[in-house]
Amino acid sequence: MVPAPLLAVLLAAPYCLAYSQTPATTLLNSLLAFAAWGALLAFGPSASCATTDRAAVPRRWAVPALVAGACACLALRTGTLADALVLAAAAACAWAAGVARARIVWAGLLVAGCAGVAIALVQYFAPSLADGRWIAVPTVPGRAFGNLRQPNLFSTLLLLALCAGVWLLAPMRLPRWVVPAVVAWLLLGVALSSSRTGMVGTGVLVLWGLLDRGLPRHARASLLASVAIVAAWWALLWAWGHLGGTTFYAEARLSTGSDISSSRFGIWRNTLALVAAHPWTGVGWGDFNYAWTFSAFPGRPVAFFDHAHNLVLQLMVELGVPAALALLGALAWLLWRARGGLRHPDAQRASLAACCLAMLALLGWHSLLEYPLWYPYFLFPAAFVLGTYLAIGGVSRAGDAAARPAREPRAWRLRTVGALMVAGAAYAAWDYQSVVQIFAPYGAAGQAPLPERIATGQRSTFFAHHADYAAVTTAEHPSQVFDAFERPLHHLVDARLMIAYAKALEELGERDRAVYVAQRLREFRHPLGEAFFQACDEEGDAPLPFQCDELPRAFEPRELEPRAVRQALAQR
């Protein structure tokens, strides 16, 4: 077994890693999360010393429900090996839940949160010290985001760390000021992030403090004061800006009168339109970006969104309304059935159940505005927290836990899964290097010609879509590499890819489809698109290129798929 403190540090590492490699900025953090959680399963305490009766009703159905939902998702999309592995790992994390492991996970979150605030202070007050290797370089003055590079993700991490810290530290024989000090420290990070999601999330802490009478008085008081503490930090940062320091980003944003929803209202309207068009089976798992990009939305948000920024809408648009309601209903039923854990006869476990419920509420709130569960370093903790809550509730409803000895699934199964997660993360990190060589070449392999590096990247197990993207966007005649469009179009469509695809369609004689793609590109008002359409403003007698055709065309997104284009060409 690996010592618990070392495992806690490993679990904290994904949130603290600043180093990244293009093209996927957060991939190394995700792979580190895979390895850390695999180490917990493989080398952590056995579940026999952990928790609860696994024969209890809610727990018995928890993992099958997760697996069934994962299978339902994956059945609607091809080429989802990475998705399948992530969801299987999340199911393992849920099944591994228990008190002994919870202490390690909670300690890891607390370490990550406390370290994150220190990083945020450097980003806010001394941004010149951020080197990009140890501390991520801040992109906006007066706003910090730790090494997660996203303020809302950072604030959610801090609130999860706060929940973990209160549950871990409150029962200990520590000076009474320790818990309030930790709470204030973590809420300082929330204030430094200027995250409205985090600010509203402090309301969950207040509710926990109001409802959980099993917590010590000083811990409850700290939770109840959380909103006031964040407000006080905001006031101090505002004052610092007016005394000559860095202008507080939250104040600057209010003064600009920018879109309060950050384009969310627009993307939600578009998503609802897609749901109305595909209510029964959705557009396909993972295909929201493709379907949204190639549907006509003249007033669309101009960023290239790959997610609906709302978990409920995301499930509805990709899986269809019936499947989404079934999954969400099953989750609600499980949570309701396990509510007895909040009244567990063991006060420590009852408090742990309340802590888990607060964490789930925080993740749920954030998931209504963004997509934190699409990052393994939030998905795995969420699955573990859900499993722990259901396990405690299962014992409480099943009767006297002492009369029903805890049964852990054979330890070797979880340890094997954990070892596979560690090995898989190492393999994926190695596999990723073949793609890194395309975008940021290094070493001897980086000296090879670009076509050779692209060909090597296209043989990658998990990341070949990045190599395909490079192939089609650097080709002089994209139609000559038309088959390579298949994977990148279903990963993330952007302006460069749309231009290359429109050119390829035109070269193949599919002018109507090419014009339709160009018209969708025009809706984004992207700088690359503006350059692409400059030819339409040139004077002269020469015929205008295809992208200047403004006659409306009508295609369904599925009719633009490369396979549909090949079928159309074959039927000529």
C-alpha positions in Angstrom: 0.0 0.0 0.0 1.1 3.6 -0.8 1.0 5.9 2.2 -2.2 8.0 2.4 -0.4 11.4 2.4 1.4 10.5 -0.9 -1.9 9.4 -2.5 -3.5 12.7 -1.4 -0.7 14.6 -3.1 -1.1 12.5 -6.2 -4.8 13.3 -6.3 -4.0 17.0 -5.9 -1.4 17.0 -8.7 -3.8 17.3 -11.7 -5.2 20.6 -10.3 -1.7 22.0 -9.8 0.0 21.1 -13.0 0.7 24.2 -15.2 2.8 22.6 -17.9 1.0 21.7 -21.1 1.6 20.6 -24.6 -0.3 21.8 -27.7 -2.8 21.1 -29.2 -4.8 19.9 -26.1 -4.0 22.3 -23.3 -5.5 20.3 -20.5 -4.7 16.8 -21.7 -1.8 16.2 -19.3 -3.9 17.3 -16.4 -6.5 14.7 -17.4 -4.0 11.9 -17.9 -2.5 12.8 -14.5 -6.0 12.5 -13.0 -6.3 9.0 -14.6 -3.0 7.9 -13.1 -3.7 9.4 -9.7 -7.1 7.8 -9.4 -5.7 4.6 -10.7 -3.1 4.7 -8.0 -5.8 5.2 -5.4 -7.7 2.1 -6.6 -4.6 0.0 -7.0 -2.5 1.0 -4.0 -4.9 2.7 -1.6 -6.7 1.1 1.4 -8.8 -1.9 0.6 -12.5 -1.3 0.7 -13.0 -3.8 3.5 -11.8 -1.2 6.0 -13.7 1.5 4.3 -17.3 1.8 4.5 -20.5 0.1 4.2 -22.9 -2.6 3.2 -22.7 -3.0 -0.5 -25.8 -5.1 -0.6 -28.0 -2.1 0.2 -30.5 -1.3 -2.5 -29.4 2.2 -3.7 -25.7 1.1 -3.9 -26.6 -2.1 -5.7 -28.1 -0.2 -8.6 -25.7 2.7 -8.7 -23.0 1.3 -10.9 -25.3 -0.6 -13.2 -27.2 2.7 -13.7 -23.9 4.4 -14.6 -22.8 1.7 -16.9 -26.2 1.5 -18.6 -26.1 5.3 -19.2 -22.6 5.0 -20.6 -23.6 2.2 -22.9 -26.7 4.2 -24.1 -24.4 7.1 -24.9 -21.7 5.1 -26.6 -24.2 3.1 -28.7 -25.1 6.3 -30.6 -21.6 7.3 -31.7 -18.7 5.5 -33.5 -15.1 5.7 -32.6 -15.5 6.3 -28.9 -12.8 4.2 -27.3 -11.5 7.2 -25.2 -15.1 8.0 -24.1 -15.7 4.4 -23.1 -12.5 4.2 -21.1 -13.3 7.5 -19.3 -16.8 6.3 -18.4 -15.6 2.9 -17.3 -13.0 4.6 -15.0 -15.6 6.8 -13.6 -17.8 3.8 -12.8 -14.8 2.2 -11.0 -14.3 5.4 -9.0 -18.0 5.3 -7.9 -17.7 1.6 -7.0 -14.5 2.2 -5.0 -16.2 4.8 -2.7 -15.8 4.5 1.0 -14.8 6.3 4.2 -11.2 5.3 4.2 -10.7 6.3 0.6 -12.9 9.4 1.2 -10.4 10.7 3.7 -7.6 10.5 1.1 -9.7 12.0 -1.6 -10.9 14.9 0.7 -7.3 15.5 1.7 -6.2 15.6 -1.9 -8.9 18.2 -2.7 -7.9 20.3 0.3 -4.2 20.3 -0.7 -5.2 21.2 -4.3 -7.4 24.0 -3.1 -4.9 25.5 -0.7 -2.1 25.3 -3.2 -4.4 26.8 -5.8 -5.0 29.9 -3.8 -1.3 30.5 -3.4 -1.0 30.2 -7.2 -3.9 32.6 -7.7 -2.2 35.2 -5.4 0.8 35.2 -7.7 -1.3 35.5 -10.8 -3.3 38.4 -9.3 -0.6 40.4 -7.5 2.7 39.3 -9.3 1.7 38.1 -12.8 5.2 38.6 -14.1 6.3 35.6 -11.9 4.0 33.2 -13.7 6.3 31.3 -16.1 3.8 28.9 -17.7 5.6 25.8 -16.4 5.0 26.1 -12.6 2.3 28.8 -12.6 -0.1 29.3 -15.6 0.2 32.7 -17.2 -2.8 34.9 -16.4 -4.7 36.1 -19.5 -6.8 38.9 -17.9 -5.5 41.4 -15.4 -7.3 41.3 -12.1 -8.5 37.8 -12.5 -6.9 34.5 -11.3 -7.7 30.9 -12.3 -5.0 28.8 -10.7 -3.4 26.2 -12.9 -6.8 25.1 -14.2 -6.8 28.0 -16.7 -10.5 28.6 -16.2 -12.0 30.7 -13.4 -15.2 28.8 -12.9 -13.4 25.5 -12.8 -11.0 27.0 -10.3 -13.8 28.3 -8.1 -15.6 25.0 -8.1 -12.4 23.2 -7.1 -12.0 25.7 -4.2 -15.6 25.1 -3.0 -15.1 21.3 -3.2 -11.9 21.7 -1.2 -13.7 23.8 1.4 -16.4 21.1 1.8 -13.6 18.5 2.2 -11.7 20.7 4.6 -14.6 21.3 6.9 -15.5 17.6 7.1 -11.9 16.5 7.7 -10.8 19.2 10.1 -13.9 20.0 12.2 -13.8 16.8 14.3 -10.0 17.1 14.9 -8.6 18.4 18.1 -7.3 21.6 16.5 -7.4 25.2 17.6 -10.9 26.6 16.9 -9.5 29.2 14.5 -8.1 26.6 12.0 -11.4 25.7 10.3 -12.5 29.4 9.9 -9.0 30.3 8.6 -9.0 27.5 6.0 -12.5 28.6 4.9 -11.4 32.2 4.6 -8.3 31.2 2.7 -10.2 29.1 0.1 -12.9 31.8 -0.3 -10.1 34.3 -1.0 -9.4 32.2 -4.1 -13.0 32.3 -5.1 -12.9 36.1 -4.9 -9.7 36.3 -6.9 -11.3 34.3 -9.7 -14.2 36.8 -10.0 -16.4 33.8 -10.7 -20.1 34.4 -10.5 -20.6 30.7 -10.5 -18.4 30.4 -7.5 -20.1 33.3 -5.7 -23.6 31.8 -6.1 -22.1 28.4 -5.1 -21.4 29.7 -1.7 -25.1 29.6 -1.1 -24.8 25.8 -1.0 -22.3 26.1 1.8 -24.8 28.3 3.8 -27.5 25.6 3.3 -25.1 22.9 4.5 -24.3 25.0 7.6 -28.0 25.5 8.2 -29.1 21.9 7.9 -26.3 19.8 9.2 -26.6 20.0 13.0 -24.0 17.3 13.4 -21.1 19.7 12.6 -19.3 21.5 15.4 -20.5 25.0 16.1 -17.4 26.8 14.8 -17.6 24.8 11.5 -21.3 25.6 11.0 -20.6 29.3 11.7 -17.8 29.3 9.1 -20.2 27.8 6.5 -23.0 30.2 7.4 -20.5 33.2 7.0 -19.2 32.0 3.6 -21.2 34.5 1.5 -20.2 37.4 3.8 -16.6 36.3 3.7 -16.5 36.3 -0.2 -18.2 39.7 -0.2 -15.6 41.0 2.2 -12.8 39.7 0.0 -14.4 41.3 -3.1 -14.6 44.7 -1.2 -10.9 44.5 -0.3 -9.9 43.7 -3.8 -12.1 46.5 -5.1 -10.4 48.9 -2.6 -7.0 47.6 -3.6 -7.7 48.5 -7.2 -8.8 52.0 -6.3 -5.7 52.5 -4.2 -3.5 52.0 -7.3 -3.4 48.2 -7.5 -4.7 45.9 -10.1 -8.3 46.7 -11.1 -10.6 44.0 -9.9 -12.0 42.1 -12.9 -15.5 41.8 -11.5 -15.7 45.6 -11.3 -14.3 46.0 -14.8 -16.8 43.6 -16.2 -19.7 45.4 -14.6 -18.6 48.7 -16.0 -18.4 47.3 -19.6 -22.0 46.3 -19.7 -21.1 43.1 -21.5 -23.4 40.1 -22.0 -24.2 38.9 -18.5 -24.7 35.3 -19.7 -21.3 35.2 -21.6 -23.3 34.0 -24.7 -25.0 31.2 -22.7 -28.5 32.5 -23.5 -27.7 32.3 -27.2 -26.3 28.8 -27.1 -29.2 27.6 -25.0 -31.7 29.0 -27.6 -29.8 27.3 -30.4 -29.7 24.0 -28.4 -33.5 24.1 -27.7 -34.0 24.5 -31.5 -31.8 21.4 -32.1 -33.8 19.5 -29.4 -37.0 20.4 -31.2 -35.6 19.2 -34.5 -34.3 15.9 -33.0 -36.5 15.2 -30.0 -36.4 11.4 -29.9 -32.8 10.3 -30.6 -30.9 13.5 -30.5 -28.0 14.5 -32.8 -25.7 11.7 -31.5 -23.4 11.5 -28.6 -20.5 13.9 -29.0 -22.0 15.5 -32.1 -23.5 18.7 -30.6 -20.7 20.8 -32.0 -21.0 19.3 -35.5 -24.8 19.6 -35.6 -24.9 23.1 -34.2 -22.1 24.4 -36.5 -23.8 23.1 -39.6 -27.3 24.2 -38.7 -28.5 27.7 -39.8 -28.4 30.1 -36.8 -28.0 33.6 -38.2 -27.9 35.2 -34.7 -25.7 32.5 -33.2 -22.9 33.2 -30.6 -19.7 33.7 -32.5 -17.5 31.3 -30.5 -17.1 27.7 -31.6 -19.0 25.9 -28.8 -18.5 22.2 -28.3 -21.0 21.9 -25.5 -24.4 23.3 -24.7 -23.2 24.7 -21.3 -26.0 22.9 -19.5 -25.9 19.2 -18.6 -29.7 18.7 -19.0 -29.7 20.3 -22.5 -26.5 18.5 -23.5 -28.1 15.1 -22.7 -31.3 16.1 -24.5 -29.7 17.4 -27.6 -27.3 14.5 -28.0 -29.3 11.5 -26.7 -32.8 12.7 -27.2 -35.4 13.7 -24.7 -36.6 10.2 -23.6 -33.1 8.9 -22.9 -32.1 12.1 -21.1 -35.2 12.1 -18.9 -34.6 8.4 -18.1 -31.0 9.0 -17.1 -31.8 12.1 -15.0 -34.8 10.4 -13.5 -32.7 7.4 -12.5 -30.1 9.7 -10.9 -32.9 11.6 -9.0 -34.3 8.3 -7.8 -31.0 7.1 -6.5 -30.3 10.3 -4.6 -33.8 10.2 -3.1 -33.5 6.6 -2.1 -30.2 7.3 -0.3 -31.5 10.3 1.7 -31.5 8.2 4.8 -27.8 8.5 5.0 -28.3 12.1 6.2 -29.8 10.5 9.4 -27.3 7.7 9.7 -26.9 6.5 13.3 -23.1 7.1 13.0 -22.8 10.9 13.3 -19.5 10.9 11.3 -21.1 9.1 8.3 -24.2 11.2 8.5 -22.0 14.3 8.3 -20.1 12.7 5.4 -23.3 12.1 3.6 -24.3 15.8 4.0 -20.8 16.8 2.8 -21.2 14.6 -0.3 -24.6 16.1 -1.0 -23.2 19.6 -0.8 -20.4 18.6 -3.2 -22.9 17.1 -5.6 -25.0 20.3 -5.4 -22.0 22.4 -6.3 -21.1 20.2 -9.2 -24.7 20.1 -10.3 -25.0 23.9 -10.2 -21.8 24.3 -12.2 -23.0 21.7 -14.7 -26.1 23.8 -15.4 -23.8 26.6 -16.7 -20.8 24.8 -18.1 -19.4 21.3 -18.4 -17.0 20.4 -15.5 -17.8 16.7 -15.8 -16.2 16.6 -19.2 -12.8 16.9 -17.4 -11.7 13.7 -15.7 -10.3 15.6 -12.7 -13.9 16.6 -12.0 -15.7 13.6 -13.3 -13.8 11.1 -11.1 -14.3 13.0 -7.9 -18.0 13.5 -8.8 -18.4 9.7 -9.4 -16.6 8.9 -6.1 -18.7 11.4 -4.1 -21.9 10.0 -5.6 -20.9 6.5 -4.8 -20.0 7.5 -1.2 -23.4 9.2 -0.7 -25.3 6.2 -2.1 -23.3 3.8 0.0 -24.0 5.6 3.2 -27.7 5.9 2.4 -27.8 2.3 1.5 -26.7 1.2 4.9 -29.0 3.5 6.7 -32.0 2.2 4.8 -30.9 -1.4 5.0 -31.1 -1.5 8.7 -28.4 -1.9 11.4 -25.1 -1.9 9.7 -23.6 -3.9 12.5 -26.0 -6.7 11.8 -25.0 -6.7 8.2 -21.2 -7.0 7.9 -19.7 -4.9 5.1 -18.9 -6.8 1.9 -16.4 -5.4 -0.4 -16.0 -6.6 -4.0 -12.9 -8.7 -4.3 -10.0 -6.3 -3.9 -8.1 -7.7 -6.8 -10.7 -6.4 -9.2 -10.4 -2.8 -8.2 -6.7 -3.1 -7.9 -6.5 -4.5 -11.4 -8.7 -1.7 -12.8 -6.5 0.9 -11.0 -3.3 -0.6 -12.4 -4.8 -0.5 -15.9 -5.7 3.1 -15.4 -2.1 4.0 -14.4 -0.7 2.0 -17.4 -3.3 3.5 -19.7 -2.4 7.0 -18.7 1.3 6.3 -19.3 0.5 4.9 -22.7 -1.8 7.8 -23.7 0.9 10.3 -22.7 3.4 8.5 -24.9 0.8 8.2 -27.7 0.1 11.9 -27.5 3.7 12.8 -28.3 3.2 11.7 -32.0 0.6 14.5 -32.3 2.6 17.1 -30.3 5.4 16.6 -32.9 3.1 18.0 -35.5 2.2 21.3 -33.7 5.3 21.8 -31.5 8.1 19.6 -32.9 11.0 18.8 -30.6 14.0 16.4 -30.6 15.1 14.2 -33.5 11.5 13.2 -34.4 10.6 16.8 -34.8 13.2 17.2 -37.6 11.1 15.0 -39.9 9.1 16.8 -42.7 5.6 17.8 -41.8 3.8 15.3 -44.0 5.8 12.5 -42.3 4.9 13.8 -38.8 1.3 14.0 -39.8 1.3 10.5 -41.1 2.8 9.3 -37.9 0.2 11.2 -35.9 -2.6 9.6 -37.9 -1.6 6.2 -36.5 -2.2 7.4 -32.9 -4.6 5.3 -30.9 -6.4 8.1 -29.2 -5.4 11.4 -30.9 -5.4 10.8 -34.6 -8.1 13.4 -35.1 -5.5 16.1 -34.3 -3.3 14.8 -37.1 -6.2 14.6 -39.5 -6.9 18.2 -38.7 -3.4 19.2 -39.5 -3.6 17.2 -42.8 -6.7 18.8 -44.1 -5.9 22.4 -43.0 -2.4 22.4 -44.5 -3.2 20.7 -47.8 -3.0 22.9 -50.9 -6.0 20.9 -52.3 -8.1 19.6 -49.4 -10.1 17.4 -51.6 -7.0 15.2 -52.1 -7.2 14.2 -48.4 -11.0 14.2 -48.2 -11.2 11.1 -46.1 -9.2 12.8 -43.3 -12.1 15.2 -42.6 -14.2 12.5 -40.9 -12.6 12.5 -37.5 -11.8 16.3 -37.0 -15.4 17.3 -38.1 -16.7 15.2 -35.2 -14.2 16.5 -32.7 -14.4 20.3 -32.9 -15.2 22.3 -36.0 -13.5 25.7 -36.1 -13.1 28.4 -38.8 -9.9 26.9 -40.3 -11.5 23.5 -40.6 -14.7 25.0 -42.2 -12.7 26.9 -44.8 -10.7 23.7 -45.7 -13.9 21.7 -45.9 -15.7 24.2 -48.1 -12.8 24.3 -50.5 -12.7 20.5 -50.6 -16.4 20.3 -51.4 -16.0 22.9 -54.2 -13.0 21.0 -55.6 -15.1 17.8 -55.7 -17.9 19.6 -57.6 -20.2 19.8 -54.6 -20.8 23.5 -55.0 -24.1 23.7 -53.2 -22.7 22.0 -50.1 -19.6 24.2 -50.3 -21.8 27.3 -50.4 -23.8 26.1 -47.5 -20.7 25.5 -45.4 -19.4 29.0 -46.3 -22.7 30.6 -45.3 -22.5 28.9 -41.9 -18.9 30.2 -41.6 -20.2 33.7 -42.3 -22.5 33.5 -39.3 -19.5 33.2 -36.9 -18.0 36.5 -38.0 -14.5 35.1 -37.4 -11.3 36.9 -38.5 -10.3 33.9 -40.7 -13.7 33.9 -42.2 -13.5 37.6 -42.9 -10.3 37.1 -44.8 -11.9 34.2 -46.7 -14.7 36.4 -47.8 -12.5 39.4 -48.9 -12.5 38.1 -52.4 -16.3 38.9 -52.6 -15.5 42.7 -52.3 -12.9 42.8 -55.1 -14.0 44.6 -58.2 -13.5 43.3 -61.7 -15.0 41.1 -64.4 -13.7 37.8 -63.1 -16.5 35.5 -61.7 -16.8 35.6 -57.9 -15.6 32.5 -56.0 -18.2 30.1 -54.5 -18.1 31.6 -51.0 -19.7 34.8 -52.4 -22.9 33.0 -53.5 -25.6 34.3 -51.1 -28.5 32.2 -52.5 -29.9 30.2 -49.6 -29.1 26.5 -49.6 -30.8 23.9 -47.3 -28.9 20.9 -46.0 -29.3 18.8 -42.9 -26.0 18.4 -41.0 -26.0 14.6 -41.7 -26.0 15.5 -45.5 -22.7 17.2 -45.1 -20.9 14.3 -43.5 -18.0 13.0 -45.6 -19.6 9.6 -46.0 -22.8 11.3 -47.4 -20.7 13.3 -49.8 -19.0 10.2 -51.0 -22.3 8.6 -51.6 -23.5 11.6 -53.6 -20.4 11.5 -55.7 -20.9 7.7 -56.3 -24.4 8.3 -57.5 -23.5 10.8 -60.2 
